[in-house]
Amino acid sequence: MKVGTALSILAQPGVSDVALYNEHMTIGDLAEPLGFDSLFALEHHFTGYSMSPAPLQLLSYYAGRTKKIQLGTCVIVLPWHDPIRVAEQIALLDVLSGGRTLMGFGRGAATVEYEGFRIPMEEARPRFVEAAQLVVKALANETFDWQGEFYQIPKMSIRPRPISSPETRFYASSVSPESSEIMAKLGYGMMIVMQNEWPKAAEDVHRYREIARSVGHTPRPPIILTNISCAPTRAEARERAYRYLGEKWDSIDNHYHFSDGHLANVKGYESYAKVGKTYAKMKDETYRSKATDFYVSIQVVGTPDDCIQQIGELRRLTGMDHLVTEFSFGSMPHYQAELNMRLFADRVLPVLQRDAAFQGEVEPAPIEKKEEKERMFAPA
């Protein structure tokens, strides 16, 4: 099983952006020496929710500082970009890194970001689907052209050519039922941000696998992203998780503005109506406490042995073979994030990478139907 880590750089009052960046770059520099298999960069803009506006640029930096770890995105938000430029940048990173790219794509859910890029949010889904097809075509073919709804491309070629067929390792996050079929046809895998109870994530995996098989594609195991709080004692791990994961609620709503319910009226985002109702309740401390309980319960929190058991259960349910971890969240001091990461790397990582229980592909466990709980957390 592969295990990576992601850099999520949240702006903090009273701390300069460059100071925060320097701390998180240290986390990135630790990934390969500590034995992680991959390093991922996010994409967000304008609010400081995650100060990573150019994930491929950030990964190019690490391409020159590392030798073997894979370099991935979680995710590039395709509707905000010219897909030809995205394809060019992926090809260049593939060359610079010696073929170590692992790209994830999404369509985003923040109005502030769509407004900042002057892209109508109602066009998010069709733009994403068309761009996803176009990026694959540009990378897979020596020459190509395209005539679509949003992009009309004359015959051209991406140079330099990629060296490792990166389009065969593409993943999509939060893939809607409407676009699942085309993603499966393109060979995209599934990338899951842990945002709901694990059996619900397993249902999403089963649905995607069925669609993939129906169009003649062999589904790959999903990549799953989760927060980690690993400590010598359960009490210490849970205290850290409750304190710093609990802080996420304000940062999420300050960025996405879920609580005002506006997404319920945006074409392609109607499913976010429930999310808006959930976030509107966050001013009630009792509800907020329950929401934090729920969010902590779906992350990986505990002693090293607890973490191994929880990750094993997540693998049993979903069939994942690549876990992407975050060790720094909220206003967590850097020294705590590094302790968190180092203990996980020392005690958990070797088991996940070498123990027989975590080797090879596993079929996701059969779904056990349960009453669906309220969706507490839905960043994109």
C-alpha positions as CSV (number, residue, x, y, z in Angstrom):
1,M,0.0,0.0,0.0
2,K,1.2,3.5,-0.8
3,V,1.1,6.3,1.7
4,G,1.6,10.0,0.8
5,T,1.2,13.4,2.5
6,A,-0.4,16.6,1.3
7,L,0.5,20.2,1.9
8,S,-2.5,22.3,3.1
9,I,-1.3,25.8,4.1
10,L,-4.0,27.6,5.9
11,A,-3.5,31.4,6.5
12,Q,-3.4,32.3,10.2
13,P,-4.0,35.8,11.8
14,G,-0.8,37.3,13.1
15,V,1.5,34.9,11.2
16,S,3.0,36.0,7.9
17,D,2.3,33.9,4.8
18,V,6.0,33.4,4.2
19,A,6.5,32.1,7.7
20,L,3.6,29.6,7.3
21,Y,5.0,28.6,3.9
22,N,8.4,27.9,5.3
23,E,7.0,25.6,7.9
24,H,5.0,23.6,5.5
25,M,7.8,23.4,3.0
26,T,9.7,21.7,5.8
27,I,6.9,19.1,6.0
28,G,7.3,18.6,2.3
29,D,11.0,18.2,2.6
30,L,10.5,15.5,5.2
31,A,8.2,13.3,3.0
32,E,10.9,11.4,1.1
33,P,13.5,11.0,4.0
34,L,10.7,9.7,6.3
35,G,9.7,7.1,3.7
36,F,6.5,8.4,2.3
37,D,5.5,7.3,-1.3
38,S,4.0,10.6,-2.5
39,L,3.6,14.3,-2.0
40,F,0.4,16.1,-3.0
41,A,-0.4,19.8,-3.5
42,L,-3.8,21.4,-3.3
43,E,-5.3,24.2,-5.3
44,H,-7.2,27.2,-3.7
45,H,-7.3,30.9,-4.3
46,F,-8.0,34.3,-2.8
47,T,-9.0,33.7,0.8
48,G,-6.0,31.9,2.4
49,Y,-8.1,28.8,3.0
50,S,-5.2,26.9,1.5
51,M,-2.5,29.1,0.1
52,S,-1.6,26.9,-2.9
53,P,-2.6,28.8,-6.1
54,A,-0.3,26.8,-8.4
55,P,0.1,23.2,-7.4
56,L,2.1,22.2,-10.4
57,Q,4.6,25.0,-9.8
58,L,4.9,23.9,-6.2
59,L,5.5,20.3,-7.2
60,S,8.1,21.3,-9.8
61,Y,10.1,22.7,-6.8
62,Y,9.9,19.3,-5.1
63,A,10.7,17.5,-8.4
64,G,14.2,19.0,-8.1
65,R,14.5,18.2,-4.3
66,T,13.4,14.5,-4.5
67,K,14.4,11.4,-6.3
68,K,11.6,8.8,-6.1
69,I,8.4,9.9,-4.4
70,Q,5.4,10.5,-6.7
71,L,4.2,14.1,-7.1
72,G,0.4,14.6,-7.2
73,T,-2.4,17.1,-7.1
74,C,-5.5,17.0,-5.0
75,V,-6.8,18.6,-7.0
76,I,-6.3,20.8,-10.1
77,V,-9.7,22.5,-10.6
78,L,-10.1,22.2,-14.3
79,P,-12.9,24.8,-15.0
80,W,-10.5,27.6,-13.8
81,H,-7.8,26.8,-16.4
82,D,-7.1,26.6,-20.1
83,P,-6.8,22.8,-20.4
84,I,-4.0,23.1,-23.0
85,R,-1.9,25.0,-20.4
86,V,-2.7,22.3,-17.8
87,A,-1.6,19.6,-20.3
88,E,1.6,21.4,-21.0
89,Q,2.4,21.9,-17.3
90,I,1.7,18.2,-16.6
91,A,3.9,17.1,-19.4
92,L,6.8,19.4,-18.3
93,L,6.5,18.2,-14.7
94,D,6.5,14.6,-16.0
95,V,9.8,15.3,-17.8
96,L,11.4,17.1,-14.9
97,S,10.4,14.5,-12.4
98,G,11.3,11.5,-14.5
99,G,7.7,10.3,-14.8
100,R,6.6,10.6,-11.1
101,T,3.3,12.5,-11.7
102,L,-0.1,11.4,-10.3
103,M,-2.7,14.0,-11.1
104,G,-6.1,14.5,-9.4
105,F,-8.8,16.8,-10.9
106,G,-12.0,18.4,-9.6
107,R,-14.5,21.1,-10.3
108,G,-14.4,23.2,-7.1
109,A,-17.3,24.6,-5.0
110,A,-16.2,28.1,-3.9
111,T,-18.1,31.0,-5.4
112,V,-15.3,33.4,-4.5
113,E,-12.9,31.4,-6.7
114,Y,-15.2,31.2,-9.7
115,E,-15.9,34.9,-9.4
116,G,-12.2,35.6,-9.2
117,F,-11.5,33.8,-12.4
118,R,-14.6,35.2,-14.1
119,I,-16.0,31.8,-14.9
120,P,-19.8,31.3,-14.6
121,M,-20.3,28.7,-11.8
122,E,-23.3,27.2,-13.7
123,E,-20.8,26.1,-16.4
124,A,-18.6,24.2,-13.9
125,R,-19.7,20.7,-14.6
126,P,-19.7,20.8,-18.5
127,R,-16.4,22.8,-18.4
128,F,-14.9,20.1,-16.2
129,V,-16.0,17.2,-18.3
130,E,-14.8,18.8,-21.6
131,A,-11.5,19.9,-20.1
132,A,-10.9,16.4,-18.6
133,Q,-11.3,14.9,-22.1
134,L,-9.1,17.5,-23.7
135,V,-6.2,17.1,-21.3
136,V,-6.2,13.3,-21.9
137,K,-6.3,13.8,-25.6
138,A,-3.5,16.4,-25.6
139,L,-1.2,14.2,-23.6
140,A,-2.0,10.9,-25.3
141,N,-1.6,12.0,-28.9
142,E,1.4,13.4,-30.8
143,T,-0.9,15.8,-32.5
144,F,-4.6,16.6,-31.8
145,D,-7.4,19.1,-32.4
146,W,-10.7,19.8,-30.7
147,Q,-14.0,21.3,-31.4
148,G,-16.2,21.5,-28.3
149,E,-18.6,23.7,-26.5
150,F,-16.0,25.8,-24.6
151,Y,-12.8,25.1,-26.5
152,Q,-12.0,25.1,-30.2
153,I,-8.4,23.9,-30.7
154,P,-6.6,23.8,-34.1
155,K,-4.3,21.0,-34.8
156,M,-1.3,21.2,-32.5
157,S,1.1,19.3,-30.3
158,I,2.1,19.5,-26.6
159,R,5.9,19.9,-26.3
160,P,7.9,18.6,-24.6
161,R,6.1,15.3,-24.8
162,P,5.5,13.5,-21.5
163,I,7.7,10.5,-20.9
164,S,5.4,8.2,-18.8
165,S,1.8,8.4,-20.1
166,P,0.6,10.5,-17.1
167,E,-2.9,10.4,-18.5
168,T,-3.1,6.8,-17.5
169,R,-2.8,7.8,-13.8
170,F,-5.5,10.5,-13.7
171,Y,-8.0,10.7,-10.8
172,A,-11.1,12.7,-10.3
173,S,-12.6,13.9,-6.9
174,S,-16.3,14.3,-6.1
175,V,-17.3,12.9,-9.5
176,S,-21.1,13.5,-10.0
177,P,-23.3,10.7,-11.3
178,E,-23.8,12.7,-14.4
179,S,-20.1,12.8,-15.3
180,S,-19.0,9.4,-13.8
181,E,-19.5,7.5,-17.1
182,I,-17.3,9.8,-19.1
183,M,-14.6,9.8,-16.4
184,A,-14.7,6.0,-16.4
185,K,-14.4,5.9,-20.2
186,L,-11.3,8.1,-20.0
187,G,-9.8,5.7,-17.4
188,Y,-9.9,8.2,-14.5
189,G,-9.6,6.7,-11.1
190,M,-11.5,7.9,-8.0
191,M,-10.1,10.3,-5.4
192,I,-12.0,10.6,-2.2
193,V,-11.7,13.4,0.4
194,M,-12.9,11.8,3.7
195,Q,-15.9,13.9,4.3
196,N,-18.6,11.5,5.4
197,E,-18.9,8.2,7.3
198,W,-16.8,5.5,5.8
199,P,-19.6,3.2,4.7
200,K,-20.9,6.2,2.6
201,A,-17.5,6.4,1.0
202,A,-17.7,2.7,0.3
203,E,-21.0,3.2,-1.5
204,D,-19.5,5.8,-3.7
205,V,-16.7,3.4,-4.6
206,H,-19.1,0.6,-5.4
207,R,-21.1,2.9,-7.7
208,Y,-18.1,4.1,-9.5
209,R,-16.7,0.6,-10.0
210,E,-20.1,-0.5,-11.5
211,I,-20.0,2.4,-13.9
212,A,-16.4,1.7,-14.9
213,R,-17.0,-1.9,-15.6
214,S,-20.2,-1.1,-17.6
215,V,-18.1,0.9,-20.1
216,G,-15.3,-1.7,-20.3
217,H,-12.8,-0.2,-17.9
218,T,-11.1,-2.1,-15.1
219,P,-11.5,0.2,-12.1
220,R,-8.5,1.1,-10.1
221,P,-8.5,1.2,-6.3
222,P,-9.3,4.7,-5.0
223,I,-6.9,7.2,-3.5
224,I,-8.3,8.5,-0.2
225,L,-7.3,11.7,1.6
226,T,-7.7,12.0,5.4
227,N,-6.4,14.0,8.4
228,I,-4.1,12.1,10.8
229,S,-3.7,12.7,14.6
230,C,-1.2,10.1,15.8
231,A,0.1,10.4,19.3
232,P,1.6,8.1,22.0
233,T,-1.8,8.0,23.9
234,R,-5.4,8.1,22.7
235,A,-6.1,11.0,24.9
236,E,-3.4,13.2,23.4
237,A,-4.4,12.2,19.8
238,R,-8.0,13.0,20.4
239,E,-7.3,16.3,22.2
240,R,-5.2,17.5,19.3
241,A,-7.8,16.3,16.8
242,Y,-10.7,18.0,18.6
243,R,-8.9,21.3,19.0
244,Y,-7.4,21.7,15.6
245,L,-9.9,19.9,13.4
246,G,-12.6,21.7,15.3
247,E,-11.1,25.0,14.0
248,K,-11.7,23.9,10.4
249,W,-15.4,24.8,10.5
250,D,-14.8,28.6,10.5
251,S,-12.1,28.4,7.8
252,I,-14.3,26.2,5.6
253,D,-17.4,28.5,5.8
254,N,-15.3,31.6,5.4
255,H,-14.1,30.2,2.1
256,Y,-17.1,28.4,0.7
257,H,-20.0,30.3,2.5
258,F,-22.0,27.1,2.6
259,S,-24.1,28.5,5.5
260,D,-25.9,31.1,3.4
261,G,-27.4,28.3,1.2
262,H,-26.5,30.0,-2.1
263,L,-25.2,26.9,-3.8
264,A,-28.7,25.3,-3.7
265,N,-29.7,27.7,-6.5
266,V,-26.6,27.2,-8.7
267,K,-26.9,24.7,-11.6
268,G,-24.9,21.6,-11.0
269,Y,-24.6,22.3,-7.2
270,E,-28.1,21.6,-6.1
271,S,-26.9,18.7,-3.9
272,Y,-25.2,21.3,-1.6
273,A,-28.6,22.4,-0.2
274,K,-28.2,20.0,2.7
275,V,-24.7,21.2,3.3
276,G,-25.9,24.8,3.6
277,K,-28.5,23.8,6.2
278,T,-25.8,22.0,8.2
279,Y,-23.4,24.9,8.2
280,A,-26.1,27.4,9.1
281,K,-26.5,25.5,12.5
282,M,-22.8,25.9,13.4
283,K,-23.4,29.0,15.5
284,D,-25.1,26.7,18.0
285,E,-22.3,25.4,20.2
286,T,-24.1,22.2,21.0
287,Y,-24.5,21.4,17.3
288,R,-21.0,22.5,16.5
289,S,-19.7,20.2,19.2
290,K,-21.6,17.3,17.7
291,A,-20.4,18.2,14.2
292,T,-16.8,18.2,15.5
293,D,-17.4,14.8,17.1
294,F,-18.6,13.5,13.8
295,Y,-15.7,14.9,11.8
296,V,-13.1,13.6,14.2
297,S,-14.7,10.2,14.1
298,I,-14.2,9.9,10.3
299,Q,-10.5,10.8,10.3
300,V,-7.6,8.6,11.6
301,V,-7.1,9.5,15.2
302,G,-5.3,7.5,18.0
303,T,-2.1,5.7,18.9
304,P,0.0,4.1,16.2
305,D,-1.8,0.8,16.7
306,D,-5.2,2.6,16.5
307,C,-4.1,4.2,13.3
308,I,-3.1,0.9,11.7
309,Q,-6.4,-0.7,12.7
310,Q,-8.5,2.3,11.4
311,I,-6.6,2.4,8.1
312,G,-7.1,-1.3,7.8
313,E,-10.8,-0.9,8.2
314,L,-10.9,1.9,5.7
315,R,-9.1,-0.3,3.2
316,R,-11.4,-3.2,3.9
317,L,-14.5,-1.0,3.1
318,T,-13.2,0.8,0.1
319,G,-10.4,-1.2,-1.4
320,M,-8.0,1.8,-1.4
321,D,-4.3,1.2,-2.1
322,H,-3.1,4.7,-1.7
323,L,-3.7,6.9,1.4
324,V,-2.8,10.6,1.4
325,T,-2.4,12.1,4.8
326,E,-2.5,15.6,6.3
327,F,-0.6,16.1,9.6
328,S,-1.1,19.9,10.0
329,F,-4.5,21.4,10.3
330,G,-6.2,24.4,11.9
331,S,-3.7,26.5,13.9
332,M,-1.6,23.5,14.9
333,P,1.9,24.7,15.9
334,H,4.6,23.4,13.5
335,Y,6.3,21.3,16.1
336,Q,3.2,19.4,16.8
337,A,2.6,18.7,13.1
338,E,6.1,17.4,12.8
339,L,5.8,15.2,15.9
340,N,2.5,13.9,14.5
341,M,4.2,13.1,11.1
342,R,7.3,11.6,12.6
343,L,5.5,9.2,14.9
344,F,3.2,8.1,12.1
345,A,6.3,7.6,9.8
346,D,8.1,5.6,12.5
347,R,5.4,3.3,13.8
348,V,2.6,3.2,11.2
349,L,4.1,3.8,7.8
350,P,6.3,0.6,7.7
351,V,3.3,-1.6,8.5
352,L,1.2,-0.1,5.8
353,Q,4.0,-0.5,3.2
354,R,5.3,-3.9,4.2
355,D,2.8,-6.0,6.2
356,A,1.0,-8.7,4.2
357,A,-2.4,-7.4,5.4
358,F,-1.8,-4.2,3.3
359,Q,-0.4,-5.8,0.2
360,G,-2.2,-6.3,-3.1
361,E,-5.6,-5.3,-4.3
362,V,-8.7,-6.0,-2.2
363,E,-12.3,-6.0,-3.3
364,P,-14.3,-3.4,-1.3
365,A,-16.5,-5.0,1.3
366,P,-20.2,-5.6,0.5
367,I,-22.3,-2.6,1.3
368,E,-24.4,-2.7,4.4
369,K,-27.3,-0.4,4.0
370,K,-27.8,2.0,6.9
371,E,-29.8,5.1,7.5
372,E,-27.9,8.0,5.9
373,K,-26.7,10.6,8.3
374,E,-26.6,14.3,7.8
375,R,-23.7,15.4,5.7
376,M,-21.4,17.4,8.0
377,F,-18.4,18.3,5.9
378,A,-18.0,18.9,2.2
379,P,-15.0,20.9,1.0
380,A,-14.0,20.4,-2.6
